[in-house]
Amino acid sequence: MSKTRIAFIGAGNMAASLIGGLRAQGLDAAHIRASDPGAETRSRIKAEHGIETFEHNAEAIEGADVIVLAVKPQVMKAVCETLKPSQLVVSIAAGITCASLQAWLGNIAVVRCMPNTPSLLRQGASGLYATEQVSAEQRQQAEQLLSAVGTALWLEQEQQLDAVTAVSGSGPAYFFLLIEAMTAAGEKLGLPRETASQLTLQTALGAAHMAVASDVDAAELRRRVTSPAGTTEAAIKSFQASGFEAIVEQALQAAAQRSAELAEQLGK
């Protein structure tokens, strides 16, 4: 990536996180450009990362090797129809299919990806799908781009992005909901709210670190901390008696279905 020239169309939070990740990996600011209609947004991202910014998209993409589409899905069609790119296009917009992008941009190389909000802290998880026009070198460029903010995994089928949306795209909110519920329950059990909150947050962080660092899966980790007839077993049995696994599966199915519906709506 050291010589790759990247243009961002849209300079919001996700674009800023990708730019920050690329700069942290050593990509020269002179190789990164961004366009955005908002003067304040352009000034902020220029000041934070030292990159060149533009009001007009055509100026930003001139001479670029990779174009990153980081605009809202609702305006993607209008933005694409003003561009005439021949470079690799990477879209981080939710719900816009490769077929729609190629209909608006032309039959060019497109990588569609689904990052998530922890990318803002370079702790993201992204799924990527490439069209048949994408070369091996371009796949590497796209992977390095998304790897700058976390884990980037390739998918064999585009429709699997709906599952990625359900698991990791929307996933942070599920954990936030659990954190809310555990904090509230701890308070009802008699803990000061701040104490319950700090204990819950550190427990979530510690459990995640253990799962990432471990050489066994989550089920085995759970078994190792669940003593027979102990307190953890009592809680786990209560979860499972309420249909915990089925609730999670139903929730992810609902998210994936909604992702597919949005793709159909936004692609028209």
CYANA upper distance limits for C-alpha pairs under 8 A (distance plus 0.5 A):
  1 MET  CA     27 LEU  CA      7.52
  1 MET  CA    141 GLN  CA      7.08
  1 MET  CA    144 GLN  CA      7.72
  2 SER  CA     26 GLY  CA      7.91
  2 SER  CA     27 LEU  CA      5.99
  2 SER  CA     28 ASP  CA      7.87
  3 LYS  CA     27 LEU  CA      8.39
  3 LYS  CA     31 HIS  CA      7.81
  4 THR  CA     31 HIS  CA      7.23
  4 THR  CA     64 ALA  CA      8.32
  4 THR  CA     65 ASP  CA      6.62
  4 THR  CA     66 VAL  CA      8.02
  4 THR  CA    141 GLN  CA      8.46
  5 ARG  CA     31 HIS  CA      5.09
  5 ARG  CA     32 ILE  CA      6.46
  5 ARG  CA     63 GLY  CA      7.92
  5 ARG  CA     64 ALA  CA      5.36
  5 ARG  CA     65 ASP  CA      5.64
  5 ARG  CA     66 VAL  CA      6.96
  6 ILE  CA     31 HIS  CA      6.73
  6 ILE  CA     32 ILE  CA      5.49
  6 ILE  CA     33 ARG  CA      6.86
  6 ILE  CA     61 ILE  CA      8.43
  6 ILE  CA     64 ALA  CA      5.91
  6 ILE  CA     65 ASP  CA      6.48
  6 ILE  CA     66 VAL  CA      5.36
  6 ILE  CA     67 ILE  CA      6.45
  6 ILE  CA     68 VAL  CA      7.85
  7 ALA  CA     32 ILE  CA      6.41
  7 ALA  CA     33 ARG  CA      5.21
  7 ALA  CA     34 ALA  CA      5.98
  7 ALA  CA     35 SER  CA      8.33
  7 ALA  CA     60 ALA  CA      6.40
  7 ALA  CA     61 ILE  CA      5.88
  7 ALA  CA     64 ALA  CA      6.44
  7 ALA  CA     65 ASP  CA      8.43
  7 ALA  CA     66 VAL  CA      6.80
  7 ALA  CA     67 ILE  CA      5.37
  7 ALA  CA     68 VAL  CA      6.62
  8 PHE  CA     15 ALA  CA      7.42
  8 PHE  CA     32 ILE  CA      8.31
  8 PHE  CA     33 ARG  CA      6.66
  8 PHE  CA     34 ALA  CA      4.95
  8 PHE  CA     35 SER  CA      6.79
  8 PHE  CA     60 ALA  CA      7.96
  8 PHE  CA     61 ILE  CA      8.35
  8 PHE  CA     67 ILE  CA      6.45
  8 PHE  CA     68 VAL  CA      5.24
  8 PHE  CA     69 LEU  CA      6.75
  8 PHE  CA     70 ALA  CA      7.18
  9 ILE  CA     34 ALA  CA      6.42
  9 ILE  CA     35 SER  CA      5.69
  9 ILE  CA     36 ASP  CA      7.11
  9 ILE  CA     57 ASN  CA      6.85
  9 ILE  CA     60 ALA  CA      8.13
  9 ILE  CA     67 ILE  CA      7.73
  9 ILE  CA     68 VAL  CA      6.54
  9 ILE  CA     69 LEU  CA      5.59
  9 ILE  CA     70 ALA  CA      6.14
  9 ILE  CA     71 VAL  CA      7.15
 10 GLY  CA     15 ALA  CA      7.38
 10 GLY  CA     34 ALA  CA      7.24
 10 GLY  CA     35 SER  CA      6.17
 10 GLY  CA     36 ASP  CA      5.42
 10 GLY  CA     37 PRO  CA      8.50
 10 GLY  CA     69 LEU  CA      7.32
 10 GLY  CA     70 ALA  CA      5.42
 10 GLY  CA     71 VAL  CA      5.56
 11 ALA  CA     15 ALA  CA      5.69
 11 ALA  CA     16 ALA  CA      6.60
 11 ALA  CA     34 ALA  CA      6.79
 11 ALA  CA     35 SER  CA      7.04
 11 ALA  CA     36 ASP  CA      6.24
 11 ALA  CA     41 THR  CA      7.22
 11 ALA  CA     42 ARG  CA      7.58
 11 ALA  CA     45 ILE  CA      7.65
 11 ALA  CA     70 ALA  CA      7.52
 11 ALA  CA     71 VAL  CA      8.48
 12 GLY  CA     16 ALA  CA      6.54
 12 GLY  CA     41 THR  CA      7.80
 12 GLY  CA     70 ALA  CA      7.95
 12 GLY  CA     71 VAL  CA      8.38
 13 ASN  CA     17 SER  CA      6.67
 13 ASN  CA    120 LEU  CA      7.71
 14 MET  CA     18 LEU  CA      6.82
 14 MET  CA     70 ALA  CA      7.82
 14 MET  CA    117 THR  CA      8.17
 14 MET  CA    119 SER  CA      7.80
 14 MET  CA    120 LEU  CA      7.06
 15 ALA  CA     19 ILE  CA      6.62
 15 ALA  CA     70 ALA  CA      6.63
 16 ALA  CA     20 GLY  CA      6.51
 16 ALA  CA     45 ILE  CA      7.31
 16 ALA  CA    120 LEU  CA      8.49
 17 SER  CA     21 GLY  CA      6.61
 17 SER  CA    119 SER  CA      6.99
 17 SER  CA    120 LEU  CA      5.46
 17 SER  CA    121 LEU  CA      7.95
 17 SER  CA    122 ARG  CA      7.80
 17 SER  CA    149 VAL  CA      7.52
 18 LEU  CA     22 LEU  CA      6.66
 18 LEU  CA    119 SER  CA      8.24
 18 LEU  CA    120 LEU  CA      8.45
 18 LEU  CA    145 LEU  CA      7.66
 18 LEU  CA    146 LEU  CA      7.66
 18 LEU  CA    148 ALA  CA      7.05
 18 LEU  CA    149 VAL  CA      6.67
 19 ILE  CA     23 ARG  CA      6.62
 19 ILE  CA     32 ILE  CA      8.20
 19 ILE  CA     49 HIS  CA      7.98
 20 GLY  CA     24 ALA  CA      6.58
 20 GLY  CA     49 HIS  CA      7.38
 21 GLY  CA     25 GLN  CA      6.79
 21 GLY  CA    122 ARG  CA      7.31
 21 GLY  CA    148 ALA  CA      5.17
 21 GLY  CA    149 VAL  CA      6.04
 22 LEU  CA     26 GLY  CA      7.03
 22 LEU  CA     27 LEU  CA      6.08
 22 LEU  CA    145 LEU  CA      7.52
 22 LEU  CA    148 ALA  CA      6.17
 23 ARG  CA     27 LEU  CA      5.49
 23 ARG  CA     28 ASP  CA      7.13
 23 ARG  CA     29 ALA  CA      7.35
 23 ARG  CA     49 HIS  CA      7.99
 25 GLN  CA    148 ALA  CA      7.57
 27 LEU  CA     31 HIS  CA      7.55
 28 ASP  CA     32 ILE  CA      7.83
 29 ALA  CA     49 HIS  CA      7.52
 29 ALA  CA     50 GLY  CA      6.51
 29 ALA  CA     51 ILE  CA      5.58
 29 ALA  CA     52 GLU  CA      8.40
 30 ALA  CA     51 ILE  CA      6.82
 30 ALA  CA     52 GLU  CA      7.80
 32 ILE  CA     51 ILE  CA      6.45
 32 ILE  CA     52 GLU  CA      7.58
 33 ARG  CA     51 ILE  CA      6.39
 33 ARG  CA     52 GLU  CA      5.62
 33 ARG  CA     53 THR  CA      6.21
 33 ARG  CA     54 PHE  CA      8.32
 33 ARG  CA     60 ALA  CA      6.33
 33 ARG  CA     61 ILE  CA      8.23
 34 ALA  CA     42 ARG  CA      8.33
 34 ALA  CA     51 ILE  CA      8.07
 34 ALA  CA     52 GLU  CA      7.16
 34 ALA  CA     53 THR  CA      5.34
 34 ALA  CA     54 PHE  CA      6.78
 34 ALA  CA     60 ALA  CA      6.39
 35 SER  CA     42 ARG  CA      7.72
 35 SER  CA     53 THR  CA      5.99
 35 SER  CA     54 PHE  CA      5.03
 35 SER  CA     55 GLU  CA      5.89
 35 SER  CA     56 HIS  CA      6.63
 35 SER  CA     57 ASN  CA      6.03
 35 SER  CA     60 ALA  CA      6.30
 36 ASP  CA     41 THR  CA      7.50
 36 ASP  CA     42 ARG  CA      6.73
 36 ASP  CA     53 THR  CA      8.23
 36 ASP  CA     54 PHE  CA      7.11
 36 ASP  CA     55 GLU  CA      5.90
 36 ASP  CA     56 HIS  CA      7.71
 36 ASP  CA     57 ASN  CA      8.06
 37 PRO  CA     42 ARG  CA      8.44
 37 PRO  CA     55 GLU  CA      5.77
 37 PRO  CA     56 HIS  CA      7.84
 38 GLY  CA     42 ARG  CA      6.78
 38 GLY  CA     55 GLU  CA      8.03
 39 ALA  CA     43 SER  CA      6.66
 39 ALA  CA     55 GLU  CA      8.09
 40 GLU  CA     44 ARG  CA      6.64
 41 THR  CA     45 ILE  CA      6.76
 42 ARG  CA     46 LYS  CA      6.53
 42 ARG  CA     53 THR  CA      6.47
 42 ARG  CA     54 PHE  CA      7.82
 42 ARG  CA     55 GLU  CA      8.41
 43 SER  CA     47 ALA  CA      6.57
 43 SER  CA     53 THR  CA      8.47
 44 ARG  CA     48 GLU  CA      6.62
 45 ILE  CA     49 HIS  CA      6.46
 45 ILE  CA     50 GLY  CA      8.05
 45 ILE  CA     51 ILE  CA      7.94
 46 LYS  CA     50 GLY  CA      5.42
 46 LYS  CA     51 ILE  CA      5.62
 46 LYS  CA     52 GLU  CA      6.85
 46 LYS  CA     53 THR  CA      6.98
 47 ALA  CA     51 ILE  CA      8.35
 53 THR  CA     60 ALA  CA      7.67
 54 PHE  CA     59 GLU  CA      7.14
 54 PHE  CA     60 ALA  CA      6.50
 56 HIS  CA     60 ALA  CA      7.35
 57 ASN  CA     61 ILE  CA      6.92
 57 ASN  CA     83 LEU  CA      8.17
 58 ALA  CA     62 GLU  CA      6.96
 58 ALA  CA     83 LEU  CA      7.33
 60 ALA  CA     64 ALA  CA      8.41
 61 ILE  CA     67 ILE  CA      7.14
 64 ALA  CA     87 GLN  CA      7.78
 65 ASP  CA     87 GLN  CA      6.12
 65 ASP  CA     88 LEU  CA      7.17
 66 VAL  CA     87 GLN  CA      6.29
 66 VAL  CA     88 LEU  CA      5.46
 66 VAL  CA     89 VAL  CA      6.45
 66 VAL  CA     90 VAL  CA      7.75
 67 ILE  CA     87 GLN  CA      7.34
 67 ILE  CA     88 LEU  CA      6.71
 67 ILE  CA     89 VAL  CA      5.30
 67 ILE  CA     90 VAL  CA      6.60
 68 VAL  CA     89 VAL  CA      6.41
 68 VAL  CA     90 VAL  CA      5.22
 68 VAL  CA     91 SER  CA      6.31
 68 VAL  CA     92 ILE  CA      7.87
 69 LEU  CA     89 VAL  CA      7.63
 69 LEU  CA     90 VAL  CA      6.57
 69 LEU  CA     91 SER  CA      5.19
 69 LEU  CA     92 ILE  CA      6.73
 69 LEU  CA     93 ALA  CA      7.58
 70 ALA  CA     91 SER  CA      7.07
 70 ALA  CA     92 ILE  CA      6.19
 70 ALA  CA     93 ALA  CA      6.66
 71 VAL  CA     75 VAL  CA      7.43
 71 VAL  CA     76 MET  CA      6.85
 71 VAL  CA     93 ALA  CA      7.10
 72 LYS  CA     76 MET  CA      6.85
 72 LYS  CA     93 ALA  CA      6.86
 73 PRO  CA     77 LYS  CA      8.46
 73 PRO  CA     93 ALA  CA      6.09
 73 PRO  CA     94 ALA  CA      6.93
 73 PRO  CA     95 GLY  CA      7.54
 73 PRO  CA     96 ILE  CA      7.19
 73 PRO  CA    266 LEU  CA      7.46
 74 GLN  CA    266 LEU  CA      7.28
 75 VAL  CA     79 VAL  CA      6.76
 76 MET  CA     80 CYS  CA      6.52
 77 LYS  CA     81 GLU  CA      6.65
 77 LYS  CA    101 LEU  CA      8.24
 77 LYS  CA    104 TRP  CA      7.03
 78 ALA  CA     82 THR  CA      7.30
 79 VAL  CA     83 LEU  CA      7.45
 80 CYS  CA    101 LEU  CA      7.92
 80 CYS  CA    104 TRP  CA      6.23
 80 CYS  CA    105 LEU  CA      6.24
 81 GLU  CA    104 TRP  CA      6.00
 81 GLU  CA    105 LEU  CA      6.87
 83 LEU  CA    105 LEU  CA      7.29
 84 LYS  CA    105 LEU  CA      6.97
 84 LYS  CA    106 GLY  CA      8.32
 85 PRO  CA     89 VAL  CA      8.47
 85 PRO  CA    105 LEU  CA      7.50
 85 PRO  CA    108 ILE  CA      8.39
 86 SER  CA    108 ILE  CA      6.93
 87 GLN  CA    108 ILE  CA      7.99
 87 GLN  CA    109 ALA  CA      7.68
 88 LEU  CA    108 ILE  CA      7.70
 88 LEU  CA    109 ALA  CA      5.63
 88 LEU  CA    110 VAL  CA      6.48
 88 LEU  CA    111 VAL  CA      8.14
 88 LEU  CA    134 VAL  CA      7.87
 88 LEU  CA    138 GLN  CA      7.29
 89 VAL  CA    108 ILE  CA      8.33
 89 VAL  CA    109 ALA  CA      6.81
 89 VAL  CA    110 VAL  CA      5.37
 89 VAL  CA    111 VAL  CA      6.78
 90 VAL  CA    110 VAL  CA      6.36
 90 VAL  CA    111 VAL  CA      5.23
 90 VAL  CA    112 ARG  CA      6.32
 90 VAL  CA    113 CYS  CA      7.83
 90 VAL  CA    142 ALA  CA      7.51
 91 SER  CA    110 VAL  CA      8.03
 91 SER  CA    111 VAL  CA      6.84
 91 SER  CA    112 ARG  CA      5.42
 91 SER  CA    113 CYS  CA      6.66
 92 ILE  CA    112 ARG  CA      6.89
 92 ILE  CA    113 CYS  CA      5.74
 92 ILE  CA    114 MET  CA      6.37
 92 ILE  CA    115 PRO  CA      7.37
 93 ALA  CA    113 CYS  CA      8.16
 93 ALA  CA    114 MET  CA      7.85
 94 ALA  CA    114 MET  CA      7.05
 94 ALA  CA    263 ALA  CA      8.40
 95 GLY  CA    259 SER  CA      6.73
 95 GLY  CA    260 ALA  CA      7.73
 95 GLY  CA    262 LEU  CA      6.11
 95 GLY  CA    263 ALA  CA      4.64
 95 GLY  CA    264 GLU  CA      8.38
 95 GLY  CA    266 LEU  CA      7.28
 95 GLY  CA    267 GLY  CA      8.42
 96 ILE  CA    100 SER  CA      7.03
 96 ILE  CA    101 LEU  CA      7.51
 96 ILE  CA    263 ALA  CA      5.89
 96 ILE  CA    266 LEU  CA      6.81
 96 ILE  CA    267 GLY  CA      6.40
 97 THR  CA    101 LEU  CA      6.85
 97 THR  CA    112 ARG  CA      7.94
 97 THR  CA    263 ALA  CA      6.85
 97 THR  CA    267 GLY  CA      7.27
 98 CYS  CA    102 GLN  CA      6.55
 98 CYS  CA    110 VAL  CA      7.13
 98 CYS  CA    111 VAL  CA      8.08
 98 CYS  CA    112 ARG  CA      7.08
 98 CYS  CA    131 THR  CA      7.75
 99 ALA  CA    103 ALA  CA      6.57
100 SER  CA    104 TRP  CA      6.82
100 SER  CA    267 GLY  CA      5.83
100 SER  CA    268 LYS  CA      8.12
101 LEU  CA    105 LEU  CA      6.37
101 LEU  CA    106 GLY  CA      8.29
101 LEU  CA    110 VAL  CA      8.26
102 GLN  CA    106 GLY  CA      5.31
102 GLN  CA    107 ASN  CA      5.73
102 GLN  CA    108 ILE  CA      6.99
102 GLN  CA    110 VAL  CA      8.06
103 ALA  CA    107 ASN  CA      7.79
108 ILE  CA    133 GLN  CA      6.89
109 ALA  CA    130 ALA  CA      8.25
109 ALA  CA    131 THR  CA      6.80
109 ALA  CA    132 GLU  CA      7.91
109 ALA  CA    133 GLN  CA      5.14
109 ALA  CA    134 VAL  CA      5.21
109 ALA  CA    135 SER  CA      8.42
110 VAL  CA    130 ALA  CA      6.56
110 VAL  CA    131 THR  CA      6.19
110 VAL  CA    133 GLN  CA      7.82
110 VAL  CA    134 VAL  CA      7.05
111 VAL  CA    128 LEU  CA      7.22
111 VAL  CA    129 TYR  CA      6.09
111 VAL  CA    130 ALA  CA      4.90
111 VAL  CA    131 THR  CA      6.93
111 VAL  CA    134 VAL  CA      7.98
111 VAL  CA    139 ARG  CA      8.42
111 VAL  CA    142 ALA  CA      7.71
112 ARG  CA    128 LEU  CA      6.31
112 ARG  CA    129 TYR  CA      5.83
112 ARG  CA    130 ALA  CA      6.96
113 CYS  CA    126 SER  CA      7.03
113 CYS  CA    127 GLY  CA      5.97
113 CYS  CA    128 LEU  CA      4.80
113 CYS  CA    129 TYR  CA      6.78
113 CYS  CA    161 LEU  CA      8.16
114 MET  CA    126 SER  CA      5.74
114 MET  CA    127 GLY  CA      5.83
114 MET  CA    128 LEU  CA      7.19
114 MET  CA    161 LEU  CA      7.45
114 MET  CA    164 VAL  CA      7.59
114 MET  CA    165 THR  CA      7.17
114 MET  CA    169 GLY  CA      7.05
115 PRO  CA    119 SER  CA      7.41
115 PRO  CA    124 GLY  CA      7.09
115 PRO  CA    125 ALA  CA      6.33
115 PRO  CA    126 SER  CA      4.69
115 PRO  CA    127 GLY  CA      7.28
115 PRO  CA    146 LEU  CA      8.35
115 PRO  CA    168 SER  CA      8.39
115 PRO  CA    169 GLY  CA      6.76
116 ASN  CA    124 GLY  CA      6.28
116 ASN  CA    125 ALA  CA      6.62
116 ASN  CA    126 SER  CA      7.18
116 ASN  CA    168 SER  CA      7.02
116 ASN  CA    169 GLY  CA      5.25
116 ASN  CA    170 SER  CA      7.85
116 ASN  CA    172 PRO  CA      8.33
117 THR  CA    124 GLY  CA      7.20
117 THR  CA    169 GLY  CA      8.14
117 THR  CA    172 PRO  CA      8.00
118 PRO  CA    122 ARG  CA      6.94
118 PRO  CA    123 GLN  CA      5.59
118 PRO  CA    124 GLY  CA      5.10
118 PRO  CA    125 ALA  CA      8.16
118 PRO  CA    172 PRO  CA      8.25
119 SER  CA    123 GLN  CA      5.66
119 SER  CA    124 GLY  CA      4.30
119 SER  CA    125 ALA  CA      7.63
119 SER  CA    149 VAL  CA      5.57
119 SER  CA    150 GLY  CA      6.87
120 LEU  CA    124 GLY  CA      7.89
120 LEU  CA    149 VAL  CA      7.85
121 LEU  CA    149 VAL  CA      7.84
122 ARG  CA    148 ALA  CA      7.52
122 ARG  CA    149 VAL  CA      4.39
122 ARG  CA    150 GLY  CA      5.76
123 GLN  CA    149 VAL  CA      6.56
123 GLN  CA    150 GLY  CA      5.29
123 GLN  CA    151 THR  CA      8.05
124 GLY  CA    149 VAL  CA      6.16
124 GLY  CA    150 GLY  CA      4.85
124 GLY  CA    151 THR  CA      6.61
125 ALA  CA    150 GLY  CA      6.21
125 ALA  CA    151 THR  CA      5.27
125 ALA  CA    152 ALA  CA      6.57
125 ALA  CA    153 LEU  CA      8.50
125 ALA  CA    168 SER  CA      6.96
125 ALA  CA    169 GLY  CA      8.38
126 SER  CA    146 LEU  CA      7.50
126 SER  CA    150 GLY  CA      8.07
126 SER  CA    151 THR  CA      6.62
126 SER  CA    152 ALA  CA      5.27
126 SER  CA    153 LEU  CA      6.75
126 SER  CA    164 VAL  CA      8.30
126 SER  CA    168 SER  CA      8.04
126 SER  CA    169 GLY  CA      8.33
127 GLY  CA    152 ALA  CA      6.40
127 GLY  CA    153 LEU  CA      5.49
127 GLY  CA    154 TRP  CA      6.35
127 GLY  CA    155 LEU  CA      7.04
127 GLY  CA    161 LEU  CA      7.17
127 GLY  CA    164 VAL  CA      6.74
128 LEU  CA    143 GLU  CA      8.39
128 LEU  CA    152 ALA  CA      7.48
128 LEU  CA    153 LEU  CA      6.53
128 LEU  CA    154 TRP  CA      5.27
128 LEU  CA    155 LEU  CA      6.32
128 LEU  CA    161 LEU  CA      8.22
129 TYR  CA    154 TRP  CA      6.48
129 TYR  CA    155 LEU  CA      5.81
129 TYR  CA    156 GLU  CA      7.35
129 TYR  CA    157 GLN  CA      7.51
129 TYR  CA    158 GLU  CA      6.36
129 TYR  CA    161 LEU  CA      8.31
130 ALA  CA    134 VAL  CA      6.65
130 ALA  CA    139 ARG  CA      7.80
134 VAL  CA    138 GLN  CA      6.40
134 VAL  CA    139 ARG  CA      6.95
135 SER  CA    139 ARG  CA      6.69
136 ALA  CA    140 GLN  CA      6.84
137 GLU  CA    141 GLN  CA      6.81
138 GLN  CA    142 ALA  CA      6.70
139 ARG  CA    143 GLU  CA      6.61
140 GLN  CA    144 GLN  CA      6.57
141 GLN  CA    145 LEU  CA      6.65
142 ALA  CA    146 LEU  CA      6.91
143 GLU  CA    147 SER  CA      6.37
143 GLU  CA    152 ALA  CA      6.76
143 GLU  CA    153 LEU  CA      8.42
144 GLN  CA    148 ALA  CA      6.75
145 LEU  CA    149 VAL  CA      8.40
146 LEU  CA    150 GLY  CA      7.34
146 LEU  CA    151 THR  CA      7.89
146 LEU  CA    152 ALA  CA      6.35
147 SER  CA    151 THR  CA      5.99
147 SER  CA    152 ALA  CA      5.86
155 LEU  CA    160 GLN  CA      7.28
155 LEU  CA    161 LEU  CA      8.20
156 GLU  CA    160 GLN  CA      8.26
157 GLN  CA    161 LEU  CA      8.36
159 GLN  CA    163 ALA  CA      8.12
159 GLN  CA    260 ALA  CA      8.49
160 GLN  CA    164 VAL  CA      6.88
161 LEU  CA    165 THR  CA      6.50
162 ASP  CA    166 ALA  CA      6.83
162 ASP  CA    255 ALA  CA      8.40
162 ASP  CA    256 ALA  CA      5.33
162 ASP  CA    257 GLN  CA      7.89
162 ASP  CA    259 SER  CA      5.99
162 ASP  CA    260 ALA  CA      6.69
163 ALA  CA    167 VAL  CA      6.59
163 ALA  CA    252 LEU  CA      8.26
163 ALA  CA    256 ALA  CA      5.91
164 VAL  CA    168 SER  CA      6.12
164 VAL  CA    169 GLY  CA      6.73
165 THR  CA    169 GLY  CA      4.66
165 THR  CA    170 SER  CA      6.35
165 THR  CA    171 GLY  CA      8.38
165 THR  CA    255 ALA  CA      7.77
165 THR  CA    256 ALA  CA      7.07
165 THR  CA    259 SER  CA      7.49
166 ALA  CA    170 SER  CA      6.02
166 ALA  CA    171 GLY  CA      7.10
166 ALA  CA    252 LEU  CA      5.61
166 ALA  CA    253 GLN  CA      7.80
166 ALA  CA    255 ALA  CA      5.46
166 ALA  CA    256 ALA  CA      5.60
166 ALA  CA    259 SER  CA      8.35
167 VAL  CA    171 GLY  CA      5.69
167 VAL  CA    252 LEU  CA      7.15
168 SER  CA    172 PRO  CA      7.40
170 SER  CA    174 TYR  CA      7.79
170 SER  CA    255 ALA  CA      8.18
171 GLY  CA    175 PHE  CA      7.31
172 PRO  CA    176 PHE  CA      6.77
173 ALA  CA    177 LEU  CA      6.60
174 TYR  CA    178 LEU  CA      6.89
175 PHE  CA    179 ILE  CA      6.64
176 PHE  CA    180 GLU  CA      6.66
177 LEU  CA    181 ALA  CA      6.71
178 LEU  CA    182 MET  CA      6.54
179 ILE  CA    183 THR  CA      6.52
179 ILE  CA    197 SER  CA      8.38
179 ILE  CA    200 THR  CA      6.84
179 ILE  CA    201 LEU  CA      7.46
179 ILE  CA    204 ALA  CA      8.35
180 GLU  CA    184 ALA  CA      6.69
181 ALA  CA    185 ALA  CA      6.59
182 MET  CA    186 GLY  CA      6.51
182 MET  CA    196 ALA  CA      8.35
182 MET  CA    200 THR  CA      7.12
183 THR  CA    187 GLU  CA      6.77
183 THR  CA    193 ARG  CA      7.47
183 THR  CA    196 ALA  CA      5.63
183 THR  CA    197 SER  CA      5.62
183 THR  CA    200 THR  CA      6.75
184 ALA  CA    188 LYS  CA      6.84
184 ALA  CA    193 ARG  CA      8.00
184 ALA  CA    196 ALA  CA      8.19
185 ALA  CA    189 LEU  CA      6.75
186 GLY  CA    190 GLY  CA      7.15
186 GLY  CA    191 LEU  CA      6.26
186 GLY  CA    193 ARG  CA      8.08
186 GLY  CA    196 ALA  CA      5.85
187 GLU  CA    191 LEU  CA      5.19
187 GLU  CA    192 PRO  CA      6.36
187 GLU  CA    193 ARG  CA      5.82
187 GLU  CA    196 ALA  CA      6.62
191 LEU  CA    195 THR  CA      6.84
191 LEU  CA    196 ALA  CA      6.36
192 PRO  CA    196 ALA  CA      6.72
193 ARG  CA    197 SER  CA      6.53
194 GLU  CA    198 GLN  CA      6.65
195 THR  CA    199 LEU  CA      6.60
196 ALA  CA    200 THR  CA      6.56
197 SER  CA    201 LEU  CA      6.60
198 GLN  CA    202 GLN  CA      6.60
199 LEU  CA    203 THR  CA      6.51
200 THR  CA    204 ALA  CA      6.66
201 LEU  CA    205 LEU  CA      6.71
202 GLN  CA    206 GLY  CA      6.44
203 THR  CA    207 ALA  CA      6.47
204 ALA  CA    208 ALA  CA      6.66
205 LEU  CA    209 HIS  CA      6.73
206 GLY  CA    210 MET  CA      6.65
207 ALA  CA    211 ALA  CA      6.66
208 ALA  CA    212 VAL  CA      6.67
209 HIS  CA    213 ALA  CA      6.53
210 MET  CA    214 SER  CA      6.32
211 ALA  CA    216 VAL  CA      8.48
211 ALA  CA    217 ASP  CA      7.77
211 ALA  CA    218 ALA  CA      6.86
211 ALA  CA    221 LEU  CA      8.04
216 VAL  CA    220 GLU  CA      6.79
216 VAL  CA    221 LEU  CA      7.46
217 ASP  CA    221 LEU  CA      6.98
218 ALA  CA    222 ARG  CA      6.59
219 ALA  CA    223 ARG  CA      6.81
220 GLU  CA    224 ARG  CA      6.71
221 LEU  CA    225 VAL  CA      7.11
222 ARG  CA    226 THR  CA      6.71
223 ARG  CA    227 SER  CA      8.25
225 VAL  CA    232 THR  CA      7.93
226 THR  CA    230 GLY  CA      7.55
226 THR  CA    231 THR  CA      8.47
226 THR  CA    232 THR  CA      5.82
226 THR  CA    233 GLU  CA      5.93
227 SER  CA    231 THR  CA      8.25
227 SER  CA    232 THR  CA      7.41
227 SER  CA    233 GLU  CA      6.99
228 PRO  CA    233 GLU  CA      7.00
229 ALA  CA    233 GLU  CA      6.64
229 ALA  CA    234 ALA  CA      7.57
230 GLY  CA    234 ALA  CA      6.94
231 THR  CA    235 ALA  CA      7.00
232 THR  CA    236 ILE  CA      6.64
233 GLU  CA    237 LYS  CA      6.48
234 ALA  CA    238 SER  CA      6.80
235 ALA  CA    239 PHE  CA      6.80
236 ILE  CA    240 GLN  CA      6.70
237 LYS  CA    241 ALA  CA      6.43
238 SER  CA    242 SER  CA      6.91
239 PHE  CA    243 GLY  CA      7.19
239 PHE  CA    244 PHE  CA      5.88
240 GLN  CA    244 PHE  CA      5.59
240 GLN  CA    245 GLU  CA      7.46
243 GLY  CA    247 ILE  CA      6.60
244 PHE  CA    248 VAL  CA      6.84
245 GLU  CA    249 GLU  CA      6.74
246 ALA  CA    250 GLN  CA      6.57
247 ILE  CA    251 ALA  CA      6.64
248 VAL  CA    252 LEU  CA      6.79
249 GLU  CA    253 GLN  CA      6.63
250 GLN  CA    254 ALA  CA      6.67
251 ALA  CA    255 ALA  CA      6.84
252 LEU  CA    256 ALA  CA      6.61
253 GLN  CA    257 GLN  CA      6.59
254 ALA  CA    258 ARG  CA      6.66
255 ALA  CA    259 SER  CA      6.66
256 ALA  CA    260 ALA  CA      6.88
257 GLN  CA    261 GLU  CA      6.79
258 ARG  CA    262 LEU  CA      6.63
259 SER  CA    263 ALA  CA      6.77
260 ALA  CA    264 GLU  CA      6.96
261 GLU  CA    265 GLN  CA      6.83
262 LEU  CA    266 LEU  CA      6.38
263 ALA  CA    267 GLY  CA      6.35
264 GLU  CA    268 LYS  CA      7.43
